[in-house]
């Protein structure tokens, strides 16, 4: 240290010395401001000697005294609270752990004078009072070192040796540890982790973390000075007169973000003078510090061996109970944010994002990204983009619905059904059912008109194009976000192997072609056999779904006969509503029950495959969950859309299931109303259930944790009685919150992707699906925001450049939506039969039609065939009844054979499917070609900034070397030395 101070003194005496160097070398905290400090100006700190600069930190750590150092050493594995008569057992465990840690610790940490146990207890009491005054609980006991990560373990855990070795190696890596007992549970101990400046710099360089080095200067700024400046001023003046957009966030309440204002480059200690370092405490953000510490935790050994490393394995063998970065204080404040400002980023997120009162405002994506990381920020960006794109789809769907509502009474088909008082329909069952008149289903026909009208085809084409536009513009939006968040040049680093993979294949090794190091390897034969078993399990579970759908079909057949022969006239007249409604409710309960089973089966099958990395595990698990839940959710819908009423047969020759139950028929007005009812009920109740479970379960769990805290319990032999939750340190508060889902964002994406499928695949049958999805997503955004900010522990800020495998799934759903909507319009709805009748068999067949309804006169009579009930020796007073089909009457030469109109309708349906699919796929491909994945101005900006960055690096290095030559008294030139 004497050499360093002498060098600094001689350095200050140099001629032309910059004052900023001496200011930075002093330990001085800068005044906080609303703007980000590193981007206010370019740093002018150019040290003379690079090695000397690296050895002396910019703002040196406070020198600890001998007592503090000895205290940190002796309590490196456990903080010993004052002994009482009630915790003898715990004290014994702590003494054992301390002695074990001391014997195994690094000798360099044992040079100081040991601290007695009595002194430790006294100092702990004094620090306890200091901790009570520090309400935030985000610092070490010295009030200076920031807590970057929290490790939690139980004192009663037998894994003492592994934990001590792990913590010793963490200290060897440059991390500082400090332990605190829980105030709510005597068996819980917290390990606070702090990364020093040198450690942050070392791993930031290894991880290629991009850091700011100069404020951005946009190359388009000259346009405002030369072209149209007066016009722009006039536009700005007019814009100031207009009312503010209520959806936009108030920028005055949000701090400026340094990453959006600065050029960035991969951090390098050799070129530290290039970067803007005004204050080392704010140079690395909290999320970056947590990410660096997590990187160290993942690669630190706890035993001798190739695979004996990483916090994940220690969490798996119960050495530690949890590991998480701390929240930045509380999310509520007693003072309004407008007058007193935000007390921390979590409070700011709650007030400007997670609060229900601002559901109509845009999301602060930059702030979300800075607090939770790019992976979670991309999820909310995608969810917000999807919700915004649903607005035009919902409006068009409402217009189609309103068109059907206004034309419901004037529709020619509805009129004919409601006025057919003399049209006798064949009975629904052969024993106890009676014939019924067509006019009894008047309400049913009018409701069908709401969803089966002339706008159905247009809306199906619109939604197919909408899905393509949504995905293509999301690519552009993602490109903008990755640029703004400085992820353009970021590539996923080589992931570490999963502990389960290492344990299984530790005996088989091969050289990694990327890292060049030997690693466990899964043979192809083993991988293929496990994959085949997994695929077999998937097909078995899908067959289980089909079995459940078959059970629902049998229930519908039984319920149809029972409701058709019911003694209550109201039920007997509305047997179709009763059958469909009860069938949908039973199906919904089976769907929700099977979802619980599918999650466990998908988890088991994914672990059986032994994926190599965590990302491979997550992708495999996500694909299985999507397949299971998609089939479970849509199998019954596919049955109603494409199989219901297609194989029923005719009176006198009905097809029966098990020679007992007659197959279900469609209503004379079509089967679309059954499909609409199925979609509406499942979509509505599933969204309510999901939202209740997402918010209700964490609330109940956290309420139970608070209840235990008030009792002073916590399951650890009695904790301290905490009267006020605000007195708890932040680590205790975070420990009592719920951890994020073990599957990460899989559940969140899965819910939205399934909703996207419901919104697009059968949208021709249910135009209100986009509206329901829009309303649900408005709630979902704030629900997830409230959950992340208030109910969950802070997740590790992870990086990502895209939504992963879900983008491919969404594209697959978009292709499937075109096919299914073509089949729904052609087969399920009556659009094609009405079209064929209007232009081939109706009154407008030989003349130009004036109005579509005029051309449909007599359509119902044409679509109903005649059956002679006396052939069955039926004692009914009516001889002839009508049924829905295109068959010859009983008095023809070929009774009950298909008529020519049936074949015309069938040919028109097939032709429509082919034309619709080719037309929509052509439009989708053309739109995808027209919309580039990256905006042109963004490409120009990236190329310009890359050029400027190279120039800035060149100029900074040139200036640095010239100053070194000037200092040494050598000649220097303006060109590159």
Secondary structure, 3 states (H helix, E strand, C coil): CHHHHHHHHHHHCCCCCCHHHHHHHCCCCCCCCCCCHHHCCCCCCCCCCHHHHHHCCCCCCCCCCHHHHHHHHHCCCCCCCCCCCCCHHHHHHHHHHHHHHHHHCCHHHHCCCCCCHHHHHHHHHHHHHHHHHCCCCCECCCCCCECCEEEEEECCCCCHHHHHHHHHHHHHCCEEEEEEECCCCCCEEEEEEEECHHHHHHHHHHCCCEEEEEECCCCCHHHHHHCCHHHHHHHHHHHHHCCCCCCCCCHHHCCCCHHHCEEEEECCHHHHHHCCCCCHHHHCCHHHHHHHHHHHHHCCECCCCCCCECHHHHHHCCCCCEEECCCCCCCCCCCCHHHHCCCCHHHHHHHHHHCHHHCCCCCCHHHHHHHHCHHHHHHHHHHHHHHHHHHHHHHHHHHHHHHHHHCCCCCHHHHHHHCCCCCEECCCCCCCCCCEEHHHHHHHHHHHHHHCCCHHHHHHHHHHHHHHHHHHHHHHHHHHHHHHCCCCCCCCCCCCECHHHHHHCCCCEEECCCCCCEEECCCHHHHHHHHHHHHHHHHHHHHHHHHHHHHHHHHHHHHHHHHHCCCCHHHHHCHHHHHHHHHHHHHHHHHHHHHHHHHHHHHHHHHHHCCCEHHHHHHHHHHHHHHHHHHHHHHHHHHHHHCCCCCCEECCEECEECCCEECCCCECCECHHHHHHHHHHHHHHHHHHHHHHHHHHHHHHHHHHHHHHHHCCCCCCCCCCCCCHHHCCHHHHHHCCECCCCCCCHHHHHHHHHHHHHHHHCCCCCCCHHHHHHHHHHHHHHHHHHHHHHHECCCCCCCCCCCCHHHHHHHHHHHHHHHHHHHHHHHHCCHHHHHHHHHHHCCCCCCCCCCHHHHCCCHHHHHEEEEEHHHHCCCCCCCEEEEECCECCCCCCCCCCECHHHHHHHHHHHHHHHHHHHHHHHHHHHHHHHCCCCCHHHHHHHHHHHHHHHHHHHHHHHHHHHHHHHHHCCCCCCCCC
